[in-house]
Amino acid sequence: GRTEFAPDEDAHVVGDCVKHVLRELPSSPVPASCCTALLEAFRLESKESRINSMRAAMSETFPEPNRRLLQR
């Protein structure tokens, strides 16, 4: 029900609210078809390369609604 939180709100309460919303979604925010691309990107040695590769994997393989949800 609540959509606004006070600056001094307990972070665990906010986190629990986010987890509840994600659990109620009809499908996973990270589709199984995108996991391979993310895992390959995560295995890169350089932190900068890893981040750039993960961003590219999300922009190229995630469906638009999933990408918008994760950006939000």
C-alpha positions as CSV (number, residue, x, y, z in Angstrom):
1,G,0.0,0.0,0.0
2,R,2.6,2.6,0.9
3,T,4.6,4.3,-1.8
4,E,6.4,7.0,0.2
5,F,8.9,6.4,2.9
6,A,10.4,8.9,5.4
7,P,14.1,9.6,5.3
8,D,14.6,7.9,8.6
9,E,12.6,4.8,7.6
10,D,14.2,1.5,8.5
11,A,16.1,0.2,5.4
12,H,14.9,-3.3,6.2
13,V,11.2,-2.2,5.9
14,V,11.9,-0.6,2.5
15,G,13.9,-3.7,1.3
16,D,11.1,-6.0,2.4
17,C,8.5,-3.9,0.4
18,V,10.7,-4.2,-2.7
19,K,11.1,-7.9,-2.2
20,H,7.4,-8.4,-1.8
21,V,6.7,-6.6,-5.1
22,L,9.3,-8.6,-6.9
23,R,7.9,-11.9,-5.6
24,E,4.4,-11.0,-6.7
25,L,5.4,-10.4,-10.3
26,P,4.1,-12.9,-12.8
27,S,7.6,-13.7,-14.1
28,S,11.2,-13.2,-12.9
29,P,12.7,-9.7,-13.5
30,V,15.7,-11.5,-14.9
31,P,14.5,-13.9,-17.6
32,A,16.3,-17.2,-17.8
33,S,17.2,-16.5,-21.4
34,C,19.3,-13.5,-20.2
35,C,21.2,-15.3,-17.5
36,T,23.9,-16.8,-19.8
37,A,24.9,-13.4,-21.1
38,L,25.1,-12.0,-17.6
39,L,27.2,-14.9,-16.3
40,E,29.6,-14.6,-19.2
41,A,29.9,-10.8,-18.5
42,F,30.5,-11.4,-14.8
43,R,33.4,-13.8,-15.5
44,L,35.5,-11.0,-17.1
45,E,38.7,-10.1,-15.1
46,S,38.6,-6.3,-15.4
47,K,36.0,-4.6,-13.3
48,E,35.4,-1.9,-15.9
49,S,35.0,-4.6,-18.7
50,R,32.7,-6.6,-16.5
51,I,30.4,-3.6,-15.8
52,N,30.3,-2.5,-19.4
53,S,29.6,-6.1,-20.6
54,M,26.8,-6.6,-18.1
55,R,25.2,-3.3,-19.1
56,A,25.5,-4.4,-22.8
57,A,24.0,-7.8,-22.0
58,M,21.0,-6.1,-20.2
59,S,20.4,-3.7,-23.0
60,E,20.6,-6.3,-25.7
61,T,18.9,-9.3,-24.1
62,F,16.4,-8.1,-21.6
63,P,12.8,-7.5,-22.7
64,E,11.9,-3.8,-22.5
65,P,9.6,-4.1,-19.5
66,N,12.2,-6.0,-17.5
67,R,14.9,-3.5,-18.4
68,R,12.7,-0.6,-17.3
69,L,11.9,-2.3,-14.0
70,L,15.5,-2.8,-13.2
71,Q,16.4,0.7,-14.2
72,R,13.8,2.0,-11.9
